[in-house]
């Protein structure tokens, strides 16, 4: 009977040791699960921010392209006006009323 009691005490010691290991394992597992959840939340936040920044980048790119188009249009208009001004200055000396001629030319040019 004494041998059985020794065996029971040994088994209880092993069970207590295993229980202690199981609690430690559960604690480590809970920590890693929390780390995983935190990582998932951070990932989702980063993905949302990336989508938002992508949308903003797309809008800015379109705005930039529109600005480039407007710049090209303004350059063409400026070039045409400079040509018209140059022609106007050449013809001014031949006209009795240079201001009137250039105004007429300018209004015709604007209507064209």
C-alpha positions in Angstrom: 0.0 0.0 0.0 2.9 2.3 0.8 4.2 1.7 -2.7 0.9 2.7 -4.1 0.9 5.9 -2.1 4.4 6.7 -3.3 3.2 6.1 -6.9 0.2 8.3 -6.3 2.3 11.1 -4.9 4.7 10.8 -7.9 1.8 10.9 -10.3 0.3 13.9 -8.5 3.8 15.6 -8.7 3.9 14.9 -12.4 0.3 16.1 -12.9 1.1 19.3 -11.0 4.3 19.8 -13.1 2.3 19.1 -16.3 -0.5 21.5 -15.1 2.2 24.2 -14.5 3.6 23.7 -18.0 0.1 23.8 -19.5 -0.7 27.1 -17.7 2.7 28.6 -18.9 1.9 27.3 -22.5 -1.6 28.9 -22.3 -0.1 32.2 -21.1 2.5 32.2 -24.0 -0.2 31.3 -26.4 -2.4 34.2 -25.2 0.5 36.6 -25.6 1.1 35.5 -29.2 -2.6 35.6 -30.0 -2.6 39.2 -28.7 0.4 40.0 -30.8 -1.2 38.5 -33.8 -4.4 40.6 -33.3 -2.4 43.7 -32.8 -0.4 42.9 -36.0 -3.7 42.3 -37.9 -5.1 45.7 -36.7 -1.9 47.5 -37.7 -2.0 45.8 -41.1 -5.6 46.8 -41.7 -4.8 50.3 -40.7 -1.8 50.5 -43.0 -3.9 49.0 -45.9 -6.6 51.6 -45.3 -4.1 54.4 -45.3 -2.5 53.0 -48.4 -5.8 53.0 -50.2 -6.5 56.6 -49.1 -3.1 57.7 -50.2 -3.5 55.9 -53.5 -6.8 57.8 -54.1 -5.2 61.1 -53.2 -2.3 60.3 -55.5 -4.6 59.6 -58.3 -6.5 62.9 -57.8 -3.2 64.8 -57.7 -1.9 63.1 -60.8 -5.1 64.0 -62.7 -4.8 67.6 -61.4 -1.2 67.7 -62.5 -2.1 66.5 -66.0 -4.8 69.0 -66.3 -2.4 71.7 -65.2 0.1 70.6 -67.9 -2.7 70.7 -70.5 -3.6 74.2 -69.4 0.0 75.3 -69.5 0.4 74.0 -73.0 -2.8 75.9 -74.0 -1.5 79.1 -72.4 1.9 78.7 -74.1 0.1 78.4 -77.5 -2.1 81.3 -76.8 0.9 83.4 -75.7 2.8 82.4 -78.8 -0.1 83.4 -81.0 -0.5 86.7 -79.2 3.2 87.4 -79.6 2.9 86.7 -83.3 -0.1 89.0 -83.5 1.7 91.7 -81.6 4.7 91.4 -83.8 2.5 91.7 -86.9 0.7 94.6 -85.3 3.9 96.5 -84.6 5.1 95.9 -88.2 1.9 97.2 -89.7 1.5 100.1 -87.2 4.0 102.3 -89.1 1.9 101.9 -92.3 -1.3 102.9 -90.8 -2.6 106.4 -90.1 -4.4 105.1 -87.0 -2.2 102.4 -85.5 -4.2 102.0 -82.3 -7.4 101.5 -84.2 -5.9 99.0 -86.7 -4.3 96.9 -83.9 -7.6 97.0 -82.0 -9.5 95.9 -85.1 -7.0 93.2 -85.8 -7.1 92.0 -82.2 -10.9 91.8 -82.1 -10.9 89.9 -85.5 -8.3 87.6 -84.1 -10.4 87.0 -80.9 -13.5 86.2 -83.0 -11.6 83.7 -85.2 
